[in-house]
């Protein structure tokens, strides 16, 4: 038996024992084909061929996957070939398979490689996105003027069947906006992995990746919120300096966010809601959607009656004033 035959025999006997999660599909001179699986979405198929002057030259390697990025696999292939060059004159198949498995274990974020690349493209200036492979999470820092938002985005082991989680948030936005960012981020993540709560889908629901969806929402919101205007007075809602932002949620200048996403100062919102027309409900000046807000629970009819009473009272006072003048 020759060197290659001996190595094939060794691979056939040991592969599934020494390479965790491996399945030997083919082990012949023309090709060694091994499927290495950690999860359904972290599976790599290694196709290995022996060059004519093997083992004096490195193995010929092709990596495939139904779920992982082609660019990632191309990069991993190059690294594997470099590792093989360190083993010239020795058996290279099992060490290469072990290297691939170790790479999967040490890089849990490989399942969202393309999403991470897409998110990096929308970051600007001093924004940061750092990968923490050991903890399977991403450290995100986004700035807009003097405002900032920092958080850890955790990627579960069974991603994308399970959604990402935003943890350890640190920001100087007013509490209302912090609640909105985190709450909406959680809801967007949930929608990626769970079917609609009320409507039954006509087709079976399939979970979708949530990392790009959630992080893109956070980044875009943080970039736009400090520049948003009150829909009534048209002034910028948030001050340039976050230290001057109103945090008393009953104060006139506290910034309120409607369910449609547009902003009002609290005083402006109350004034707007008390002013006709009332028929059909008050609508947002920016998008035309009906306004719903937890600080305004008055019905259209009651609001109109109160306004009419206020106008009548004003006329009475005016008449009395004219009488004495």
N, C-alpha and C positions, 0 to 999 in steps of 0.2 A: 504493500500500500504506500502511496505517496503522501507528501505533506498535506495536500488539500483533502485527500480522503480521510486522513487521520483527524484533521480539524473538523470535517463534516460529522464524523462519528462522535466527536466530543460535543459539538453543538447539539446534535440529536439527543444525546444522553442528558446534558446538563442545562440546556437553555431555559426550560420552563421552571427549573429549580433555582437557578442563580439569577435569573432576570424576572423580577416580580411582575405579574400581570402579563406575561408574554405567552403567545400562542404560535407554535411553529407551523407555518402553512406549507412551506417547501424547504427541503434541505438536500439539494443535489448539486452537482458540479456547475450546472448552468445558472442556478440562482438559489440563494438562501432568502426566503421571504418570511418575516416575522412580524406579527401584530403585537404591539405593546400598548396596553390599556391601563389607565388609572381610573378614568371615568368615561362615560359615553362621549363626552366632548373633549377629552384629553387622550386621544388615541392616535398613535403614529404607526404606519406600516413601513418597515424597512426592507427595501429590496437591494440585495447585495450580490455582486458578481465578482468573480476572480479574474484579474488580468492575466495575460500569458506568463509573465515572469513573476507572478506572486510566489512568495511573500516579499520579494525584493522591491516591489512597488505596492502602493496602497490599494485597498479595495475600491471598487467602483460602487458608489452608494447613491440610491435614489429614495427619498422619503416622501410618503404620501399620507394624506389625511382628508376625511370628508368634512371636518369641522375647523381645522386649524388653518391659519393664514399661509398662503403659498410663499409669501415673502419671508415669513418666519421659518418655514421648512427649508427654503433655499439657504438662509443664513446658517441654520443648524447643520445642513449637509456640508457646507464649507468647513465648519468647525470639526465635524466628524472626520473629514478627510485629513485635516491637520493632525488630529489625534492618531490616525492610522499611520501617518508618516513617522511618528515617534516609535512605532512598533515594527518597523521594517525588519524582515528576517524572522518575525515571530507570528504566532496566530493572532489575527486581528478581529475576527467575527464577534466572539463573546465579549471582548473588551468594548467594542463599538456598541453592541446592544446594551451593555451595562451603562455606558456613557449616556445613551439616549434616555434610558429609564431614569437615570439620576438627574438629567436635565429636566424631565417632566416633573419630578418630585421637587426640585429646587426652584422651579419657575412656575408657580401656580397661576400666574397671570397670562400664560400663553393662550388661554381660551378667549381672551379679549384683546389680542394684539392689534387687530385692525381698528377696533373701537378706540383704543388708547392713541393710536396714530392720528385718528380723525379728531379727537379732542385736542391734541397738541396743536393742531393747525388753527384752532380758533382762539388760542391763548395769545396774548400780546404783552409787550413791554415787560414789566416785572412780575407777571403771573408765573406760577410754578405748578408743575405736575411731576411728582416724584414717585417712582415705583418702589414699593417695599415688598419684595418677593417673599421674604421670610415670613411675613405676617399676612400675605395675600391681600394687600390693600394698597390704596393710592392716596398720597398726601396731596391735597389740592389747595392752592392759595390763589385767590383772585382779587384784583384791586381795581377800583375806579375812583380816581381822584384820591381823597383821603379815606375813602371807605374801603373796607376789606372784608373778606370772608375766607375762613380757613376751616377745613374739615378733613376727616379721614373717610374714604369710601372703601368699605370692605367688600371683597369679592368672595362669596362662599365657594366651598370646594365643588359643589354640584352645579355651579353656574354653567349655563344660563337658565337651568330649570328653576333654581332659586334666584331671587333678585338681590341686587347690591343693597347695602345699608349705609346711610350717611351718619357718622358718629363723631363725637368730640368736636362739635362745631364751635368756632370762636369768631365773633364778628362785632363790629361797632355800629351795625345797623340798629335802629330802634327795635324793641322786642316784637312789635307787630309784624315787621318784615322778616325777622328771624323765624317766627312761627310759620309764616307763609312759606318761606324758602324750604324749611325742613318738612313741613306738612305736605306741600305739593310735591316735593321730591319723593317722599314715601309713597304718595298716591300714584305718581307716574311709574315708580318701580313696581308697585303692586299690579298695575294694569298690564305690565309686560308679562307677568307670570300667572295671572289669574283671569278667568273669563269675566265678562261684564257681570256686575252684581244683580241687575234687574232683567236685562234682556238675555234670552237664551240664544247663543250663536247658532246659525243654520249649519255651520260646519264645525267639526271638532276643534277645540281651542288648542293652539300650539304655543308654548312659551317662547318669548323672543328676548334677545339680549337687552339688558336694562342700563348698562354702564354709560353708554353714550347718551341715551335719552335723559338720564338723571343729571349727569355732569354738564351736558349742553344747556339744560334748563337753568342750572345754577349759574353758570358763567354768563349767559345772556341776560338773566334777571339782574345780576349784580352790576353788569355794565350799563343797563338802561335805567334802573330805579333811581339813581341819584340825579338823573336828567329829566325825569318825568315832571309834568306840570299839573297843577290843580285844574280840573275841568271847569271850574267856575271862575276863579280869579286869574287863572292862567300864569300864576307865579310858580317858580320851581318849588316843588313840595319840600324836598329835603335841603337843608342848608349845606353850603360847601364844606363847612367844618362839622363833622359828626358830633362833636361835643356840644354843639348848639341845637341839636335835634330835640324836638319835644317828645318826652317819654311819658308824660302824664296823659293817659288815654282819655281823659275828660276835658282836656284843655282845648281852647278854640283852634289853636294851630297844630294840634296833633293830626298826623297824616292818616287818613282812612283809605283802605283799599276795597273797592267794590268787587263783587263776585266776577264781574266781567274783566277785572284786572286794572281798571283805570283808577286814578287817585283824586281825592278831594281833601282839603283841610276840613276838620270836623265842623267848624263854624260855617264854612261854605256849603258843606253837604246839608246841614240842618236848614240853612236859609233856602237852598235850592229845593229841598223836599217840601218846604212850607209855601212855596210860590207856585201859582197856577202856570200851565194847565195841569189838572189832575186826572182827566179822563184817560182811562186805559193804563194808568200807572205812570209814575215818573220814569223817564228813560235817560240813559247815559248820553250826554251831548256828543261824546266821541264815537261810540259804536252803535247807539240806538237800542241797546239791550235794556230790558226793564231792570230797574235798580232794586236789588235786594241787599239789605244790610242789617246786621244784628242790633245796631243802635237806632234803628228806625222801624218800629213795629206798628205804626199808625196806618190804617186802611186808607184808600183813596177817598172814600166817602167822608170819613171823619176828618181827614186833612182839609178837604174842601169846605166842610162845615166850620172848622176852626178858622180858616182863612176868611170866610164870609163874615163870621162873628167879629173877627179882628178888624175887618174893613168897616163894618157897621159901627163898632165902638169908636174907631178913628173919626168917622163922619160926625158922630154925636159930640165928641170932644171939640171938633172943628166948629160945629154950630154954636156950642156954648162959648167958645173963644170969640167968635164973631159977634155974639150977642153983647158981650161985655166990652168989645172994642167999638 
